[in-house]
C-alpha cells in the first residue's frame, strides 16, 4: 500500500463547528446538528444516528465519540466536521493548528 492524498471535493462539503465550551460560541442547536449528522457506518442498511443509538456523538465536554471506534479529545479551536454528502455521515476532527496553518477551508 502506498500513501495518498485526502481532501474534500469542495470547501463546503463538510458540515462543521469550532469547539468551545461556551454556549454563546458553540450553540446547543449547532451541537445537535453535528450529532444528528453522525451516522453508524457499520449499519449502512438503515440510517442510524449515532447519538440517538448511544454509539457516537459530540459532547460539550470536548469529547467526540466516533461510532464503533472510540473517543477523541477535542480542544478549544479544533473543528469537528461531518461528511453529510454520503450515507456514512462520518465525523472528522481537524486540530485548531491545522485549520490556522494548513490548507483546510473553514468558514
RATAMO-V748677 format. One line per field, one symbol per residue. phi: phi as a letter, one per 20 degrees, with the letter a starting at -180 (. if undefined). psi: psi as a letter, one per 40 degrees, with the letter a starting at -180 (. if undefined). burial: b if it has 24 or more other C-alpha atoms within 12 Angstrom, else e. Layout:
phi = ???
psi = ???
burial = ???
//
This chain:
phi = .dfbdcrdfbfdedebcefbfffeedfgffffffffefdefecffbfdfgffemdaqcdgfncdeegmcqcdeddgnfddccfeeceelefcdcfgffffddefdbc
psi = iiiaiiaidiefehhiihhieheedgiddddddddddhiheegeeihhhdddefeiihidefhhhhhedahihhiheihhihheeiedfhihhhidddddeaeihh.
burial = eeeeeeeeeeeeebbbbbbbeeeeebeeebbebbbbbbbbbeeeeeebbbbeeebbbbbbebbbbbbeeeebebebbbbbbbbbeeebbbbbbbbeeeeeeeebebe
//
